[in-house]
Amino acid sequence: MHVLVTGGAGFIGSHIVEWHLNRGDRVHVVDDLSTGRRENIAWAANNPDFHFEQVDLSRWDGMGRTCQWADRIYHMAAIVGVKKVLQDPIRVVAVNIRTTDFLLQAIQRTGWNPEIVIASSSEVYVHNPGEYFGEQQDFIWRFGHELRWTYAASKFAEEYLAFLHHRLYGRKIIAARLFNVIGPRQVGTYGMVVPTFVRQAVLGDDITVYGDGTQRRTFCDVRDTVQILVRLAANPAAYGQVVNVGTAQEVGIRALAGLVRERAQSRSKIAFVPYAEAYGEGFEEVFRRRPVLALQEQLTGYRPQRSLTETIDELIAIERNKATELYRAASRSDAAGPVFPSAQTGLRGSMRRA
């Protein structure tokens, strides 16, 4: 199979790349590296079935040619993360919608009909009340000053573009509403909570919980997420649909901080940071976001296999290895640099400067 992954140097995209290369497929990745990282795909650099281009996806002159080459397209490119959204909301709306429109228009001009997965987000549920979010329920949106929902608006617009291209042109397209995804290669730079908690616990820093920690989320391992996406792409019954993608296992954020601290055997304190301090005045939080997954299970026959604890344990081991390598590098250097406690003692101290 020929596979195009936009945003393939990102967290989820790089795992899609890995799955298809391991299967023997040929994979073409395009990414502008604004949030994606070369290190996420460095392991594939010498694979003859892998090709990478750093491009602005909304202006790429190779889009039509590559879309016509592809049997399947995963459109994962987007500006993501609450902090990134709040920093530049106009760019979030413009880039997310423009790149999706550019991709679908390019496919339309070729006359080719590849399988397409468009990455949407559970953020589109915005102010909906209740314990569960289902694909067919009505949305509750309020027009106002809160900038956070610009990302949700862009993703809802992308879903409609996907629906229209299926309805009018018969495109084999699915919009996947991703709930929280976690796993290796995710970073906390733009507000991702699990890698932030893990890093803080491993280094012995305060684990910073925004708000009072009563907000609840579900966290699906990225390898399970990839399994769901590839099965959706291969199922004609999924074309033209919006599908929640995630797990039903729910946890409170305060409890999550405690779990990470416990699994890391860390002495970190849990510190509560007001939303106004973390994100600015007027920030609106959603306190529960749990997906209805009946359609996901019906279309894929798959349920996530990895537990939250298993993924957290793996992330802690990865973070400890990183800290150990930094400690060894600092020990080999004569120059002053960061000093870390020994990995063998659990890395239970704050980073100190020599």
JODA-V112662 format. One record per backbone hydrogen bond with DSSP energy under -1.0 kcal/mol. NH is the residue of the N-H (numbers start at 1). CO is the residue of the C=O. If there is no record, write none. Layout:
# JODA-V112662
NH/CO
NH/CO
This chain:
# JODA-V112662
3/26
4/72
5/28
6/74
7/30
8/5
10/7
14/10
16/12
17/13
18/14
19/15
20/16
21/17
22/18
23/19
24/21
25/20
26/1
27/49
28/3
29/51
30/5
31/53
37/9
40/37
41/38
44/41
45/42
47/44
50/47
51/27
53/29
59/56
63/60
66/62
67/63
68/64
69/65
70/66
71/2
72/2
73/115
74/4
75/117
76/6
76/74
83/190
85/81
86/82
87/83
88/84
92/88
93/89
94/90
95/91
96/92
97/93
98/94
99/95
100/96
101/97
102/98
103/99
104/100
105/101
106/102
107/103
108/104
109/105
110/106
111/107
115/71
116/172
117/73
118/174
119/75
120/176
122/178
124/121
125/122
126/123
127/140
128/125
133/290
137/134
150/147
151/148
153/149
154/150
155/151
156/152
157/153
158/154
159/155
160/156
161/157
162/158
163/159
164/160
165/161
166/162
167/163
168/164
169/165
170/166
171/165
173/171
174/116
175/241
176/118
177/243
178/120
178/176
179/245
182/220
186/183
191/188
196/192
197/193
198/194
199/195
200/196
201/197
202/198
203/199
205/200
207/269
209/271
211/273
216/287
217/251
220/180
222/182
225/221
226/222
227/223
228/224
229/225
230/226
231/227
232/228
233/229
234/230
235/232
238/235
239/236
240/173
241/238
243/175
245/177
251/217
253/215
254/213
256/252
257/253
258/254
259/255
260/256
261/257
262/258
263/259
264/260
265/262
266/261
271/207
273/209
278/274
279/275
283/280
292/133
297/293
298/294
299/295
300/296
301/297
311/307
312/308
313/309
314/310
315/311
316/312
317/313
318/314
319/315
320/316
321/317
322/318
323/319
324/320
325/321
326/322
327/323
328/324
329/325
330/326
331/327
332/328
339/352
345/342
346/343
347/342
352/339
354/337
